């Protein structure tokens, strides 16, 4: 049984500024694509060196859970590859969330990057 019923989810999207929620199939396929991308950027060393991050990504319930796991992914990638490479990889993953999250959860442009 899904925790967020479609009507409740649509209400949440409306409250956060996005009146049109993505379709169920679009949300599911996008979630799986993002999950696979996050696991791919961890590479072969990820499951061995960061099993807890790998497990949390693999078993995340929804798109919002994956959104909040980007910080853990960034920390793991920074340890493995350095901060610059980690930032580039996480930015690619972050772009995949476009149109799948309520407007209130989208990234805002940082004044520090430019």
Secondary structure in CASP SS format (residue, H / E / C, confidence):
PFRMAT SS
TARGET T0000
AUTHOR 0000-0000-0000
METHOD secondary structure of the structure
MODEL  1
X C 1.00
X C 1.00
X C 1.00
X C 1.00
X C 1.00
X H 1.00
X H 1.00
X H 1.00
X H 1.00
X H 1.00
X H 1.00
X H 1.00
X H 1.00
X H 1.00
X H 1.00
X C 1.00
X C 1.00
X C 1.00
X C 1.00
X C 1.00
X C 1.00
X C 1.00
X C 1.00
X H 1.00
X H 1.00
X H 1.00
X H 1.00
X H 1.00
X H 1.00
X H 1.00
X H 1.00
X H 1.00
X H 1.00
X H 1.00
X H 1.00
X H 1.00
X H 1.00
X H 1.00
X H 1.00
X H 1.00
X H 1.00
X H 1.00
X H 1.00
X H 1.00
X H 1.00
X H 1.00
X H 1.00
X H 1.00
X H 1.00
X C 1.00
X H 1.00
X H 1.00
X H 1.00
X H 1.00
X H 1.00
X H 1.00
X H 1.00
X H 1.00
X C 1.00
X C 1.00
X C 1.00
X C 1.00
X H 1.00
X H 1.00
X H 1.00
X H 1.00
X H 1.00
X H 1.00
X C 1.00
X H 1.00
X H 1.00
X H 1.00
X H 1.00
X H 1.00
X H 1.00
X H 1.00
X H 1.00
X H 1.00
X H 1.00
X H 1.00
X H 1.00
X C 1.00
X H 1.00
X H 1.00
X H 1.00
X H 1.00
X H 1.00
X H 1.00
X H 1.00
X H 1.00
X H 1.00
X H 1.00
X H 1.00
X H 1.00
X H 1.00
X C 1.00
X C 1.00
X C 1.00
X C 1.00
X C 1.00
X C 1.00
X C 1.00
X H 1.00
X H 1.00
X H 1.00
X C 1.00
X C 1.00
X C 1.00
X C 1.00
X C 1.00
X C 1.00
X C 1.00
X C 1.00
X C 1.00
END
